[in-house]
Amino acid sequence: MIWTSASEFWAMGGYGAYVWGSVGVSAALLALEVWLARVGRQQALDAVCEAMDADIEDAASDHSIHGEKAANGPSGVTP
Amino acid sequence: MKLFSYAAPQNFYPLAGRLWPWLALLATVLALAGLWVGFMVAPSDAQQGQAYRIIYIHVPVSWIAMVIYLAMAFWSVLGLVFNTRLSGLMTRALAPTGALLAFLSLWTGALWGKPMWGTYWVWDARLTSMLILLFLYLGYIALTSAIEDPRRSDRAGALVALVGAVNVPIIYFSVKWWNTLHQGASVSLTQSPRMASVMLTGMLLMSLAIWLYAVAIALWRVRSLMLVRESHAAWVQQLPEVQAHRALRGVA
């Protein structure tokens, strides 16, 4: 260990603002990126669910064109 | 060839899912080790005092910002030549991290430049070519998100990634080719490094950590991109995580 006290560590020889400004912003933006990626995953899962609903509706309307009522309509399949 | 089977999203999706947690874990361990060496073990610099410690962030993010662009160019070549579905998705997944690291390179560089050069910014070759790299990333993201059709969007993005890759060697050699305010390379492939081995160790640990982080988050992101693009495919709709999410939505 090269530091004799915590205040010496935070002061960084008078360059604290520059050193911690670099470290802090880097850490904050990387954390933001991870958070955004997690949000993106939830949005992607939402998009798949919406696509599934659309597929079910398409299938149901195809059936009605051929004159048969879908036994399991959109509401019946959705849990 | 077995390698090519992974170019199919339904095969790559589970592989990426198995890989990313280990890469993220390794990146965290290496980052903690690198920060410990850089901020607790390495001595201060004879000329720059403690300000030099910005190097443990600045050099790793700058290197990996360049590596990611080359990786995007690599995937783009594969996409244009073999027309693989994975290529465009991987290129897209890498771009935000590349843009972030290029920005951090400029940010940490500015905070290092102020105490050492007396200025946050100067239009010299190294700094300007790095700024162009950031704009290339932003341009790629803007272009690919502006084009609706995924195939056309992928191809247009691949062209930007390929043409822009010319800038990477320009950044790397800029300190040799032009007379710049930026210092020359401290570490190069052809010469032994011009820095103390403990400082070099900290810098290499951090570089490895950032590299693994970039791969991990790109794999995470490519899985989301695959879900959206293949949202009508049976393999996506049958995934257990999709079923679980659907059940949750039904309850809400």
Interface residues (C-beta under 8 A of the other chain):
Chain A: M1 I2 W3 F9 M12 G13 G14 Y15 Y18 V19 G21 S22 V23 V25 S26 L29 L30 E33 V34 A37 G40 R41 Q42 Q43 A44 L45 D46 A47 V48 C49 E50 A51 M52 D55 T78 P79
Chain B: F39 M40 V41 A42 P43 S44 G49 Q50 A51 R53 I54 I57 H58 V61 P96 T97 L100 F103 L104 W107 T108 L111 W112 K114 P115 Y213 I217 W220 R221 R223 S224 L225 L227 V228 S231 H232 V236 Q237 E241 V242 H245 R246 A247 R249 G250
